[in-house]
Amino acid sequence: MKCRKCTIAVLTCLALGSALLYGQTYQARIPFEFRIESQLHPGGTYTVAYDKSNLKALSLRPQNGPAISVPILTRLSPREQIKQEAQLVFDDVDGKYTLAEVYIPGMDGFYLGSVLVEHKHVIVNAPR
């Protein structure tokens, strides 16, 4: 009986920990306009979130406006050096930016797409 209660307590803690991990939100101050797929979005403050109930998309919500559902194409290896802040990686082609990857602490990265020409990467950190 004690073992069963202990097992239930451990499983409950693990479930709550996972829920907290997946419920994390981060604030990104993006200083330039950028594209997600073919849509252009203004620079500004955005809330970045990943909801376990929709494994195929990230949510990006501007300070004033509706949330943007960003399709996830595939998962990437996590960046071990990311401990506190999320990172948004933009492809930069001659000053035109496209959101390409998102990394959230403690999770795999998210690949959102890329441009198929030579480009640089610009990283925007997003604290909680």
N, C-alpha and C positions, 0 to 999 in steps of 0.2 A: 504494500500500500504506500509506504514512504517513497519507494523508488518510483512508483507511478506518479505521485504528486510532484516529485522532483523533476521528472521527465516533462510533465505538463508545464511546470514553471519555466524550465529552460526553453522549451519550444515557444512559449508565449513571449519570452524576452527576445528570442531570435526574430519572431514575427514582428514585434513592435520596433525592433532595431531596423529591420528591412523597410518597414513602412516609413520610418523617419528618414532613412537614407533616400528613398525614392520620392519623398515629399519635399526635398530641398528646393529652395528657390534662390536665385542669385540676381543681383542688379548689375547690369552692364551699361556703362556709359560709352556709347558708340559715337565717335566724333566726326563721322562722315556718312553720307548716304551709301546704301549698299543694296545688293540684289540677293533675293532668295528665289531660286529658279529664275523666272523671267520678270518677277515683280520688283520694282524699285521702292525702297523704304527710306524715310528720312533718318538722319542721325538723331540721337537722343538717348534717353534712358529707357532700357527695356528690362523686363523681368524674364529670366530664363528658367524654365522648369521642365522636369521630366516626370510624367505620371505613369506609374506602372500599369494603369488600366488601359493605356494606349501605347503599346510597345513599338509602334511604327512611326511615332512623331514626337517632336519636341514642341513645347509651347514657348513662343516669344511674344510678350505683351508689351506694347509701347505704353508710356506713361498715360497718354490720352488716346484711347482707341481700343478696338477689339483685339483679342489674341490672334496671333498668326500661328497656324499649325504648320510645322516644318517637317516634311517627310524625311525619315531616316533611311538612307540607302543600305548601310551596313554598319557594323560595329567595328571599332578599332581597339588596339591594345591600349590599356590605361597608361596614363603618364604618371609614373610613380612620384615625381617631384611635386605634383599638385596635391596640396594638403588642405588648404582653407578656401581658396578661390577657384571658381570655374574659369575656363578659358574659352574664348570664341576665336577661332582662326579664320581669317579672311584671306582670300586670294586677291592680290593687288596686281592689276594689269593697267599700267599707266594711269594710276589714280582712280581707277574704277574697281570697286570692291564687291566681292561675292562671298557670302557666308559659306564656308566649306566644311568646317569641323567644329565640334563642341566637346569639351572635356569637363566632366564634373568629378570632384574628389570622390575617391572610393569606387568609381564605376569605370566600365569600358568607355572609350570615346565613341562619338557618333559622327559618321561620315555622311555629309549632306549633299555632296556634289562638288564639282571643281570645274575650272576652266581648262580647256585643252590646249592652251598656249603657254609660253614661258611666262612665269609670274613669280612674285615674291609673296611671302606670308607676313601678315600683320596680326599680332595677337592682342586681344583686348581682354584684360582680367576683369572678372566679375565677382566682387565680394558678396557675402550673404546679406 
